[in-house]
Amino acid sequence: MSKQDLPAGAGKVADQYPEVWRAFQSLGEACAEAGPLDARTRRLVKLALAVGAGSEGAVHSHIRRGLAEGIEPEALKQVAMLAVPTLGLPSGVAALTWIEDLTDS
């Protein structure tokens, strides 16, 4: 992901603290390579983690990247539905609305 593609807050950190940003990117790459999950599965897991953290911005970021990587909108929406029994209906519905911000036109 280039600096131009970053959300405003992350882009600001990347600009103001480039060494920290490079270290953060390296950590992300090392974590991605630490196991057998394929790229699609990793993206869905990261989306689920963002949903669990209640981070609308992170959910939007992973939705944008997932769509760009060819993940179908219905698979992305299912992540929100899977959140319902674990996180509760309000959290699952909130996640679904965040996902639909970018998947429904």
PDB file as gemmi writes it, atoms N, CA and C in Angstrom:
CRYST1    1.000    1.000    1.000  90.00  90.00  90.00 P 1                      
ATOM      1  N   MET A   1       0.860  -1.177   0.000  1.00  0.00           N  
ATOM      2  CA  MET A   1       0.000   0.000   0.000  1.00  0.00           C  
ATOM      3  C   MET A   1       0.902   1.234   0.000  1.00  0.00           C  
ATOM      4  N   SER A   2       0.654   2.125  -0.914  1.00  0.00           N  
ATOM      5  CA  SER A   2       1.447   3.338  -0.984  1.00  0.00           C  
ATOM      6  C   SER A   2       0.918   4.372   0.000  1.00  0.00           C  
ATOM      7  N   LYS A   3       1.739   5.358   0.277  1.00  0.00           N  
ATOM      8  CA  LYS A   3       1.307   6.415   1.208  1.00  0.00           C  
ATOM      9  C   LYS A   3       0.060   7.129   0.707  1.00  0.00           C  
ATOM     10  N   GLN A   4      -0.102   7.225  -0.609  1.00  0.00           N  
ATOM     11  CA  GLN A   4      -1.270   7.904  -1.167  1.00  0.00           C  
ATOM     12  C   GLN A   4      -2.561   7.144  -0.864  1.00  0.00           C  
ATOM     13  N   ASP A   5      -2.469   5.836  -0.634  1.00  0.00           N  
ATOM     14  CA  ASP A   5      -3.649   5.010  -0.378  1.00  0.00           C  
ATOM     15  C   ASP A   5      -4.013   4.928   1.100  1.00  0.00           C  
ATOM     16  N   LEU A   6      -3.218   5.511   1.955  1.00  0.00           N  
ATOM     17  CA  LEU A   6      -3.440   5.394   3.395  1.00  0.00           C  
ATOM     18  C   LEU A   6      -4.555   6.315   3.878  1.00  0.00           C  
ATOM     19  N   PRO A   7      -5.294   5.864   4.901  1.00  0.00           N  
ATOM     20  CA  PRO A   7      -6.230   6.786   5.555  1.00  0.00           C  
ATOM     21  C   PRO A   7      -5.453   7.980   6.114  1.00  0.00           C  
ATOM     22  N   ALA A   8      -6.136   9.087   6.324  1.00  0.00           N  
ATOM     23  CA  ALA A   8      -5.476  10.337   6.713  1.00  0.00           C  
ATOM     24  C   ALA A   8      -4.573  10.182   7.934  1.00  0.00           C  
ATOM     25  N   GLY A   9      -5.054   9.542   8.989  1.00  0.00           N  
ATOM     26  CA  GLY A   9      -4.262   9.400  10.213  1.00  0.00           C  
ATOM     27  C   GLY A   9      -3.005   8.583   9.990  1.00  0.00           C  
ATOM     28  N   ALA A  10      -3.138   7.463   9.300  1.00  0.00           N  
ATOM     29  CA  ALA A  10      -1.983   6.615   9.034  1.00  0.00           C  
ATOM     30  C   ALA A  10      -1.004   7.315   8.097  1.00  0.00           C  
ATOM     31  N   GLY A  11      -1.532   8.038   7.120  1.00  0.00           N  
ATOM     32  CA  GLY A  11      -0.663   8.785   6.207  1.00  0.00           C  
ATOM     33  C   GLY A  11       0.142   9.834   6.935  1.00  0.00           C  
ATOM     34  N   LYS A  12      -0.481  10.450   7.917  1.00  0.00           N  
ATOM     35  CA  LYS A  12       0.221  11.461   8.716  1.00  0.00           C  
ATOM     36  C   LYS A  12       1.370  10.825   9.497  1.00  0.00           C  
ATOM     37  N   VAL A  13       1.118   9.665  10.095  1.00  0.00           N  
ATOM     38  CA  VAL A  13       2.176   8.955  10.818  1.00  0.00           C  
ATOM     39  C   VAL A  13       3.292   8.572   9.852  1.00  0.00           C  
ATOM     40  N   ALA A  14       2.924   8.055   8.675  1.00  0.00           N  
ATOM     41  CA  ALA A  14       3.924   7.654   7.686  1.00  0.00           C  
ATOM     42  C   ALA A  14       4.785   8.841   7.262  1.00  0.00           C  
ATOM     43  N   ASP A  15       4.175  10.005   7.118  1.00  0.00           N  
ATOM     44  CA  ASP A  15       4.923  11.205   6.725  1.00  0.00           C  
ATOM     45  C   ASP A  15       5.796  11.736   7.852  1.00  0.00           C  
ATOM     46  N   GLN A  16       5.252  11.774   9.056  1.00  0.00           N  
ATOM     47  CA  GLN A  16       5.971  12.370  10.180  1.00  0.00           C  
ATOM     48  C   GLN A  16       6.989  11.429  10.826  1.00  0.00           C  
ATOM     49  N   TYR A  17       6.733  10.124  10.722  1.00  0.00           N  
ATOM     50  CA  TYR A  17       7.602   9.140  11.372  1.00  0.00           C  
ATOM     51  C   TYR A  17       7.905   7.998  10.401  1.00  0.00           C  
ATOM     52  N   PRO A  18       8.642   8.285   9.339  1.00  0.00           N  
ATOM     53  CA  PRO A  18       8.850   7.274   8.299  1.00  0.00           C  
ATOM     54  C   PRO A  18       9.547   6.006   8.803  1.00  0.00           C  
ATOM     55  N   GLU A  19      10.463   6.123   9.753  1.00  0.00           N  
ATOM     56  CA  GLU A  19      11.134   4.926  10.262  1.00  0.00           C  
ATOM     57  C   GLU A  19      10.153   4.041  11.024  1.00  0.00           C  
ATOM     58  N   VAL A  20       9.261   4.658  11.790  1.00  0.00           N  
ATOM     59  CA  VAL A  20       8.235   3.892  12.507  1.00  0.00           C  
ATOM     60  C   VAL A  20       7.314   3.215  11.501  1.00  0.00           C  
ATOM     61  N   TRP A  21       6.933   3.949  10.461  1.00  0.00           N  
ATOM     62  CA  TRP A  21       6.041   3.381   9.459  1.00  0.00           C  
ATOM     63  C   TRP A  21       6.694   2.198   8.751  1.00  0.00           C  
ATOM     64  N   ARG A  22       7.971   2.328   8.388  1.00  0.00           N  
ATOM     65  CA  ARG A  22       8.671   1.220   7.735  1.00  0.00           C  
ATOM     66  C   ARG A  22       8.734   0.001   8.655  1.00  0.00           C  
ATOM     67  N   ALA A  23       8.992   0.226   9.934  1.00  0.00           N  
ATOM     68  CA  ALA A  23       9.036  -0.887  10.888  1.00  0.00           C  
ATOM     69  C   ALA A  23       7.661  -1.546  11.014  1.00  0.00           C  
ATOM     70  N   PHE A  24       6.605  -0.732  11.038  1.00  0.00           N  
ATOM     71  CA  PHE A  24       5.247  -1.248  11.115  1.00  0.00           C  
ATOM     72  C   PHE A  24       4.932  -2.101   9.889  1.00  0.00           C  
ATOM     73  N   GLN A  25       5.310  -1.612   8.710  1.00  0.00           N  
ATOM     74  CA  GLN A  25       5.076  -2.376   7.476  1.00  0.00           C  
ATOM     75  C   GLN A  25       5.842  -3.694   7.504  1.00  0.00           C  
ATOM     76  N   SER A  26       7.074  -3.660   7.971  1.00  0.00           N  
ATOM     77  CA  SER A  26       7.881  -4.878   8.050  1.00  0.00           C  
ATOM     78  C   SER A  26       7.253  -5.885   9.008  1.00  0.00           C  
ATOM     79  N   LEU A  27       6.741  -5.404  10.136  1.00  0.00           N  
ATOM     80  CA  LEU A  27       6.066  -6.287  11.088  1.00  0.00           C  
ATOM     81  C   LEU A  27       4.858  -6.939  10.431  1.00  0.00           C  
ATOM     82  N   GLY A  28       4.062  -6.151   9.714  1.00  0.00           N  
ATOM     83  CA  GLY A  28       2.890  -6.699   9.028  1.00  0.00           C  
ATOM     84  C   GLY A  28       3.268  -7.765   8.017  1.00  0.00           C  
ATOM     85  N   GLU A  29       4.334  -7.525   7.265  1.00  0.00           N  
ATOM     86  CA  GLU A  29       4.792  -8.509   6.279  1.00  0.00           C  
ATOM     87  C   GLU A  29       5.269  -9.784   6.971  1.00  0.00           C  
ATOM     88  N   ALA A  30       6.018  -9.641   8.067  1.00  0.00           N  
ATOM     89  CA  ALA A  30       6.508 -10.818   8.791  1.00  0.00           C  
ATOM     90  C   ALA A  30       5.348 -11.631   9.360  1.00  0.00           C  
ATOM     91  N   CYS A  31       4.341 -10.951   9.887  1.00  0.00           N  
ATOM     92  CA  CYS A  31       3.172 -11.657  10.429  1.00  0.00           C  
ATOM     93  C   CYS A  31       2.415 -12.384   9.325  1.00  0.00           C  
ATOM     94  N   ALA A  32       2.292 -11.768   8.160  1.00  0.00           N  
ATOM     95  CA  ALA A  32       1.592 -12.389   7.034  1.00  0.00           C  
ATOM     96  C   ALA A  32       2.304 -13.648   6.564  1.00  0.00           C  
ATOM     97  N   GLU A  33       3.618 -13.650   6.656  1.00  0.00           N  
ATOM     98  CA  GLU A  33       4.419 -14.780   6.181  1.00  0.00           C  
ATOM     99  C   GLU A  33       4.640 -15.838   7.259  1.00  0.00           C  
ATOM    100  N   ALA A  34       4.109 -15.625   8.462  1.00  0.00           N  
ATOM    101  CA  ALA A  34       4.385 -16.511   9.602  1.00  0.00           C  
ATOM    102  C   ALA A  34       3.562 -17.792   9.601  1.00  0.00           C  
ATOM    103  N   GLY A  35       2.674 -17.956   8.661  1.00  0.00           N  
ATOM    104  CA  GLY A  35       1.833 -19.148   8.670  1.00  0.00           C  
ATOM    105  C   GLY A  35       1.324 -19.499   7.294  1.00  0.00           C  
ATOM    106  N   PRO A  36       0.438 -20.493   7.233  1.00  0.00           N  
ATOM    107  CA  PRO A  36       0.009 -21.033   5.951  1.00  0.00           C  
ATOM    108  C   PRO A  36      -1.205 -20.359   5.314  1.00  0.00           C  
ATOM    109  N   LEU A  37      -1.797 -19.345   5.948  1.00  0.00           N  
ATOM    110  CA  LEU A  37      -3.013 -18.743   5.390  1.00  0.00           C  
ATOM    111  C   LEU A  37      -2.731 -18.035   4.073  1.00  0.00           C  
ATOM    112  N   ASP A  38      -3.645 -18.194   3.127  1.00  0.00           N  
ATOM    113  CA  ASP A  38      -3.500 -17.495   1.859  1.00  0.00           C  
ATOM    114  C   ASP A  38      -3.954 -16.039   2.008  1.00  0.00           C  
ATOM    115  N   ALA A  39      -3.704 -15.242   0.988  1.00  0.00           N  
ATOM    116  CA  ALA A  39      -3.968 -13.799   1.060  1.00  0.00           C  
ATOM    117  C   ALA A  39      -5.447 -13.500   1.298  1.00  0.00           C  
ATOM    118  N   ARG A  40      -6.342 -14.234   0.651  1.00  0.00           N  
ATOM    119  CA  ARG A  40      -7.779 -13.999   0.814  1.00  0.00           C  
ATOM    120  C   ARG A  40      -8.206 -14.265   2.253  1.00  0.00           C  
ATOM    121  N   THR A  41      -7.746 -15.370   2.805  1.00  0.00           N  
ATOM    122  CA  THR A  41      -8.089 -15.712   4.185  1.00  0.00           C  
ATOM    123  C   THR A  41      -7.521 -14.686   5.151  1.00  0.00           C  
ATOM    124  N   ARG A  42      -6.282 -14.273   4.915  1.00  0.00           N  
ATOM    125  CA  ARG A  42      -5.682 -13.248   5.788  1.00  0.00           C  
ATOM    126  C   ARG A  42      -6.496 -11.963   5.755  1.00  0.00           C  
ATOM    127  N   ARG A  43      -6.972 -11.546   4.578  1.00  0.00           N  
ATOM    128  CA  ARG A  43      -7.762 -10.309   4.473  1.00  0.00           C  
ATOM    129  C   ARG A  43      -9.065 -10.451   5.263  1.00  0.00           C  
ATOM    130  N   LEU A  44      -9.742 -11.602   5.150  1.00  0.00           N  
ATOM    131  CA  LEU A  44     -10.990 -11.801   5.877  1.00  0.00           C  
ATOM    132  C   LEU A  44     -10.756 -11.841   7.387  1.00  0.00           C  
ATOM    133  N   VAL A  45      -9.658 -12.452   7.802  1.00  0.00           N  
ATOM    134  CA  VAL A  45      -9.325 -12.467   9.236  1.00  0.00           C  
ATOM    135  C   VAL A  45      -9.036 -11.054   9.722  1.00  0.00           C  
ATOM    136  N   LYS A  46      -8.303 -10.296   8.949  1.00  0.00           N  
ATOM    137  CA  LYS A  46      -7.993  -8.917   9.361  1.00  0.00           C  
ATOM    138  C   LYS A  46      -9.265  -8.071   9.420  1.00  0.00           C  
ATOM    139  N   LEU A  47     -10.182  -8.314   8.493  1.00  0.00           N  
ATOM    140  CA  LEU A  47     -11.474  -7.629   8.550  1.00  0.00           C  
ATOM    141  C   LEU A  47     -12.202  -8.010   9.835  1.00  0.00           C  
ATOM    142  N   ALA A  48     -12.215  -9.291  10.156  1.00  0.00           N  
ATOM    143  CA  ALA A  48     -12.885  -9.744  11.379  1.00  0.00           C  
ATOM    144  C   ALA A  48     -12.250  -9.122  12.624  1.00  0.00           C  
ATOM    145  N   LEU A  49     -10.945  -9.007  12.632  1.00  0.00           N  
ATOM    146  CA  LEU A  49     -10.274  -8.372  13.771  1.00  0.00           C  
ATOM    147  C   LEU A  49     -10.662  -6.902  13.882  1.00  0.00           C  
ATOM    148  N   ALA A  50     -10.773  -6.226  12.747  1.00  0.00           N  
ATOM    149  CA  ALA A  50     -11.195  -4.822  12.749  1.00  0.00           C  
ATOM    150  C   ALA A  50     -12.624  -4.690  13.259  1.00  0.00           C  
ATOM    151  N   VAL A  51     -13.489  -5.623  12.851  1.00  0.00           N  
ATOM    152  CA  VAL A  51     -14.871  -5.631  13.337  1.00  0.00           C  
ATOM    153  C   VAL A  51     -14.866  -5.831  14.851  1.00  0.00           C  
ATOM    154  N   GLY A  52     -14.108  -6.809  15.321  1.00  0.00           N  
ATOM    155  CA  GLY A  52     -14.046  -7.090  16.749  1.00  0.00           C  
ATOM    156  C   GLY A  52     -13.515  -5.928  17.559  1.00  0.00           C  
ATOM    157  N   ALA A  53     -12.601  -5.171  16.972  1.00  0.00           N  
ATOM    158  CA  ALA A  53     -12.043  -3.994  17.653  1.00  0.00           C  
ATOM    159  C   ALA A  53     -12.995  -2.807  17.596  1.00  0.00           C  
ATOM    160  N   GLY A  54     -14.040  -2.920  16.788  1.00  0.00           N  
ATOM    161  CA  GLY A  54     -14.995  -1.816  16.654  1.00  0.00           C  
ATOM    162  C   GLY A  54     -14.422  -0.612  15.941  1.00  0.00           C  
ATOM    163  N   SER A  55     -13.489  -0.864  15.014  1.00  0.00           N  
ATOM    164  CA  SER A  55     -12.809   0.221  14.310  1.00  0.00           C  
ATOM    165  C   SER A  55     -13.395   0.425  12.915  1.00  0.00           C  
ATOM    166  N   GLU A  56     -14.273   1.412  12.792  1.00  0.00           N  
ATOM    167  CA  GLU A  56     -14.891   1.704  11.503  1.00  0.00           C  
ATOM    168  C   GLU A  56     -13.840   2.006  10.437  1.00  0.00           C  
ATOM    169  N   GLY A  57     -12.840   2.784  10.793  1.00  0.00           N  
ATOM    170  CA  GLY A  57     -11.799   3.125   9.822  1.00  0.00           C  
ATOM    171  C   GLY A  57     -11.041   1.905   9.336  1.00  0.00           C  
ATOM    172  N   ALA A  58     -10.705   0.995  10.240  1.00  0.00           N  
ATOM    173  CA  ALA A  58      -9.999  -0.223   9.845  1.00  0.00           C  
ATOM    174  C   ALA A  58     -10.896  -1.125   9.009  1.00  0.00           C  
ATOM    175  N   VAL A  59     -12.187  -1.211   9.371  1.00  0.00           N  
ATOM    176  CA  VAL A  59     -13.127  -1.992   8.562  1.00  0.00           C  
ATOM    177  C   VAL A  59     -13.167  -1.416   7.152  1.00  0.00           C  
ATOM    178  N   HIS A  60     -13.316  -0.116   7.017  1.00  0.00           N  
ATOM    179  CA  HIS A  60     -13.338   0.508   5.687  1.00  0.00           C  
ATOM    180  C   HIS A  60     -12.058   0.197   4.922  1.00  0.00           C  
ATOM    181  N   SER A  61     -10.914   0.283   5.595  1.00  0.00           N  
ATOM    182  CA  SER A  61      -9.638   0.013   4.944  1.00  0.00           C  
ATOM    183  C   SER A  61      -9.577  -1.412   4.414  1.00  0.00           C  
ATOM    184  N   HIS A  62      -9.996  -2.376   5.232  1.00  0.00           N  
ATOM    185  CA  HIS A  62      -9.952  -3.770   4.797  1.00  0.00           C  
ATOM    186  C   HIS A  62     -11.002  -4.074   3.736  1.00  0.00           C  
ATOM    187  N   ILE A  63     -12.125  -3.374   3.761  1.00  0.00           N  
ATOM    188  CA  ILE A  63     -13.123  -3.546   2.705  1.00  0.00           C  
ATOM    189  C   ILE A  63     -12.565  -3.037   1.380  1.00  0.00           C  
ATOM    190  N   ARG A  64     -11.967  -1.851   1.394  1.00  0.00           N  
ATOM    191  CA  ARG A  64     -11.376  -1.304   0.156  1.00  0.00           C  
ATOM    192  C   ARG A  64     -10.355  -2.277  -0.424  1.00  0.00           C  
ATOM    193  N   ARG A  65      -9.464  -2.752   0.442  1.00  0.00           N  
ATOM    194  CA  ARG A  65      -8.416  -3.652  -0.030  1.00  0.00           C  
ATOM    195  C   ARG A  65      -9.003  -4.992  -0.472  1.00  0.00           C  
ATOM    196  N   GLY A  66      -9.973  -5.497   0.272  1.00  0.00           N  
ATOM    197  CA  GLY A  66     -10.597  -6.763  -0.111  1.00  0.00           C  
ATOM    198  C   GLY A  66     -11.269  -6.680  -1.468  1.00  0.00           C  
ATOM    199  N   LEU A  67     -12.012  -5.608  -1.706  1.00  0.00           N  
ATOM    200  CA  LEU A  67     -12.655  -5.428  -3.007  1.00  0.00           C  
ATOM    201  C   LEU A  67     -11.612  -5.318  -4.114  1.00  0.00           C  
ATOM    202  N   ALA A  68     -10.544  -4.566  -3.867  1.00  0.00           N  
ATOM    203  CA  ALA A  68      -9.474  -4.418  -4.861  1.00  0.00           C  
ATOM    204  C   ALA A  68      -8.797  -5.754  -5.147  1.00  0.00           C  
ATOM    205  N   GLU A  69      -8.783  -6.640  -4.156  1.00  0.00           N  
ATOM    206  CA  GLU A  69      -8.162  -7.961  -4.309  1.00  0.00           C  
ATOM    207  C   GLU A  69      -9.126  -8.981  -4.908  1.00  0.00           C  
ATOM    208  N   GLY A  70     -10.360  -8.548  -5.186  1.00  0.00           N  
ATOM    209  CA  GLY A  70     -11.320  -9.427  -5.834  1.00  0.00           C  
ATOM    210  C   GLY A  70     -12.204 -10.234  -4.900  1.00  0.00           C  
ATOM    211  N   ILE A  71     -12.214  -9.907  -3.625  1.00  0.00           N  
ATOM    212  CA  ILE A  71     -13.100 -10.609  -2.699  1.00  0.00           C  
ATOM    213  C   ILE A  71     -14.519 -10.101  -2.917  1.00  0.00           C  
ATOM    214  N   GLU A  72     -15.440 -11.027  -3.072  1.00  0.00           N  
ATOM    215  CA  GLU A  72     -16.815 -10.670  -3.382  1.00  0.00           C  
ATOM    216  C   GLU A  72     -17.485 -10.017  -2.170  1.00  0.00           C  
ATOM    217  N   PRO A  73     -18.341  -9.012  -2.419  1.00  0.00           N  
ATOM    218  CA  PRO A  73     -19.019  -8.298  -1.336  1.00  0.00           C  
ATOM    219  C   PRO A  73     -19.766  -9.218  -0.370  1.00  0.00           C  
ATOM    220  N   GLU A  74     -20.372 -10.284  -0.866  1.00  0.00           N  
ATOM    221  CA  GLU A  74     -21.126 -11.174   0.021  1.00  0.00           C  
ATOM    222  C   GLU A  74     -20.219 -11.865   1.029  1.00  0.00           C  
ATOM    223  N   ALA A  75     -18.991 -12.194   0.646  1.00  0.00           N  
ATOM    224  CA  ALA A  75     -18.047 -12.796   1.588  1.00  0.00           C  
ATOM    225  C   ALA A  75     -17.652 -11.788   2.666  1.00  0.00           C  
ATOM    226  N   LEU A  76     -17.471 -10.535   2.257  1.00  0.00           N  
ATOM    227  CA  LEU A  76     -17.127  -9.483   3.219  1.00  0.00           C  
ATOM    228  C   LEU A  76     -18.279  -9.256   4.194  1.00  0.00           C  
ATOM    229  N   LYS A  77     -19.505  -9.260   3.679  1.00  0.00           N  
ATOM    230  CA  LYS A  77     -20.670  -9.064   4.541  1.00  0.00           C  
ATOM    231  C   LYS A  77     -20.858 -10.230   5.512  1.00  0.00           C  
ATOM    232  N   GLN A  78     -20.483 -11.437   5.085  1.00  0.00           N  
ATOM    233  CA  GLN A  78     -20.639 -12.588   5.969  1.00  0.00           C  
ATOM    234  C   GLN A  78     -19.795 -12.431   7.229  1.00  0.00           C  
ATOM    235  N   VAL A  79     -18.677 -11.734   7.124  1.00  0.00           N  
ATOM    236  CA  VAL A  79     -17.860 -11.484   8.313  1.00  0.00           C  
ATOM    237  C   VAL A  79     -18.685 -10.766   9.379  1.00  0.00           C  
ATOM    238  N   ALA A  80     -19.493  -9.799   8.965  1.00  0.00           N  
ATOM    239  CA  ALA A  80     -20.346  -9.084   9.916  1.00  0.00           C  
ATOM    240  C   ALA A  80     -21.379 -10.028  10.528  1.00  0.00           C  
ATOM    241  N   MET A  81     -21.940 -10.902   9.713  1.00  0.00           N  
ATOM    242  CA  MET A  81     -22.933 -11.846  10.234  1.00  0.00           C  
ATOM    243  C   MET A  81     -22.300 -12.825  11.212  1.00  0.00           C  
ATOM    244  N   LEU A  82     -21.058 -13.234  10.954  1.00  0.00           N  
ATOM    245  CA  LEU A  82     -20.365 -14.130  11.873  1.00  0.00           C  
ATOM    246  C   LEU A  82     -20.052 -13.450  13.203  1.00  0.00           C  
ATOM    247  N   ALA A  83     -20.011 -12.119  13.195  1.00  0.00           N  
ATOM    248  CA  ALA A  83     -19.754 -11.372  14.428  1.00  0.00           C  
ATOM    249  C   ALA A  83     -20.958 -11.375  15.361  1.00  0.00           C  
ATOM    250  N   VAL A  84     -22.154 -11.564  14.832  1.00  0.00           N  
ATOM    251  CA  VAL A  84     -23.377 -11.447  15.640  1.00  0.00           C  
ATOM    252  C   VAL A  84     -23.378 -12.367  16.855  1.00  0.00           C  
ATOM    253  N   PRO A  85     -23.137 -13.689  16.718  1.00  0.00           N  
ATOM    254  CA  PRO A  85     -23.219 -14.539  17.901  1.00  0.00           C  
ATOM    255  C   PRO A  85     -22.093 -14.299  18.915  1.00  0.00           C  
ATOM    256  N   THR A  86     -20.963 -13.790  18.453  1.00  0.00           N  
ATOM    257  CA  THR A  86     -19.829 -13.571  19.349  1.00  0.00           C  
ATOM    258  C   THR A  86     -19.828 -12.175  19.971  1.00  0.00           C  
ATOM    259  N   LEU A  87     -20.062 -11.167  19.136  1.00  0.00           N  
ATOM    260  CA  LEU A  87     -19.985  -9.776  19.597  1.00  0.00           C  
ATOM    261  C   LEU A  87     -21.337  -9.188  19.949  1.00  0.00           C  
ATOM    262  N   GLY A  88     -22.410  -9.786  19.439  1.00  0.00           N  
ATOM    263  CA  GLY A  88     -23.751  -9.278  19.681  1.00  0.00           C  
ATOM    264  C   GLY A  88     -24.338  -8.634  18.445  1.00  0.00           C  
ATOM    265  N   LEU A  89     -25.659  -8.575  18.437  1.00  0.00           N  
ATOM    266  CA  LEU A  89     -26.369  -8.016  17.283  1.00  0.00           C  
ATOM    267  C   LEU A  89     -25.972  -6.571  16.995  1.00  0.00           C  
ATOM    268  N   PRO A  90     -25.895  -5.684  17.994  1.00  0.00           N  
ATOM    269  CA  PRO A  90     -25.532  -4.300  17.673  1.00  0.00           C  
ATOM    270  C   PRO A  90     -24.158  -4.171  16.996  1.00  0.00           C  
ATOM    271  N   SER A  91     -23.180  -4.935  17.470  1.00  0.00           N  
ATOM    272  CA  SER A  91     -21.850  -4.872  16.851  1.00  0.00           C  
ATOM    273  C   SER A  91     -21.857  -5.438  15.444  1.00  0.00           C  
ATOM    274  N   GLY A  92     -22.591  -6.525  15.247  1.00  0.00           N  
ATOM    275  CA  GLY A  92     -22.683  -7.110  13.913  1.00  0.00           C  
ATOM    276  C   GLY A  92     -23.384  -6.193  12.934  1.00  0.00           C  
ATOM    277  N   VAL A  93     -24.456  -5.555  13.393  1.00  0.00           N  
ATOM    278  CA  VAL A  93     -25.187  -4.620  12.530  1.00  0.00           C  
ATOM    279  C   VAL A  93     -24.319  -3.401  12.210  1.00  0.00           C  
ATOM    280  N   ALA A  94     -23.609  -2.893  13.202  1.00  0.00           N  
ATOM    281  CA  ALA A  94     -22.712  -1.756  12.948  1.00  0.00           C  
ATOM    282  C   ALA A  94     -21.673  -2.137  11.900  1.00  0.00           C  
ATOM    283  N   ALA A  95     -21.083  -3.310  12.058  1.00  0.00           N  
ATOM    284  CA  ALA A  95     -20.080  -3.757  11.089  1.00  0.00           C  
ATOM    285  C   ALA A  95     -20.684  -3.884   9.700  1.00  0.00           C  
ATOM    286  N   LEU A  96     -21.882  -4.428   9.615  1.00  0.00           N  
ATOM    287  CA  LEU A  96     -22.535  -4.563   8.317  1.00  0.00           C  
ATOM    288  C   LEU A  96     -22.749  -3.200   7.666  1.00  0.00           C  
ATOM    289  N   THR A  97     -23.151  -2.208   8.442  1.00  0.00           N  
ATOM    290  CA  THR A  97     -23.349  -0.872   7.855  1.00  0.00           C  
ATOM    291  C   THR A  97     -22.024  -0.294   7.373  1.00  0.00           C  
ATOM    292  N   TRP A  98     -20.935  -0.536   8.110  1.00  0.00           N  
ATOM    293  CA  TRP A  98     -19.623  -0.042   7.677  1.00  0.00           C  
ATOM    294  C   TRP A  98     -19.204  -0.726   6.380  1.00  0.00           C  
ATOM    295  N   ILE A  99     -19.472  -2.031   6.296  1.00  0.00           N  
ATOM    296  CA  ILE A  99     -19.125  -2.775   5.085  1.00  0.00           C  
ATOM    297  C   ILE A  99     -19.970  -2.284   3.905  1.00  0.00           C  
ATOM    298  N   GLU A 100     -21.263  -2.088   4.162  1.00  0.00           N  
ATOM    299  CA  GLU A 100     -22.151  -1.635   3.089  1.00  0.00           C  
ATOM    300  C   GLU A 100     -21.879  -0.193   2.668  1.00  0.00           C  
ATOM    301  N   ASP A 101     -21.178   0.587   3.491  1.00  0.00           N  
ATOM    302  CA  ASP A 101     -20.752   1.929   3.063  1.00  0.00           C  
ATOM    303  C   ASP A 101     -19.989   1.849   1.754  1.00  0.00           C  
ATOM    304  N   LEU A 102     -19.260   0.748   1.566  1.00  0.00           N  
ATOM    305  CA  LEU A 102     -18.374   0.631   0.403  1.00  0.00           C  
ATOM    306  C   LEU A 102     -18.787  -0.457  -0.580  1.00  0.00           C  
ATOM    307  N   THR A 103     -19.739  -1.307  -0.203  1.00  0.00           N  
ATOM    308  CA  THR A 103     -20.119  -2.391  -1.110  1.00  0.00           C  
ATOM    309  C   THR A 103     -21.448  -2.151  -1.792  1.00  0.00           C  
ATOM    310  N   ASP A 104     -22.319  -1.324  -1.229  1.00  0.00           N  
ATOM    311  CA  ASP A 104     -23.623  -1.059  -1.823  1.00  0.00           C  
ATOM    312  C   ASP A 104     -23.621   0.305  -2.478  1.00  0.00           C  
ATOM    313  N   SER A 105     -24.044   0.329  -3.713  1.00  0.00           N  
ATOM    314  CA  SER A 105     -24.058   1.608  -4.427  1.00  0.00           C  
ATOM    315  C   SER A 105     -25.466   2.061  -4.708  1.00  0.00           C  
TER     316      SER A 105                                                      
END                                                                             
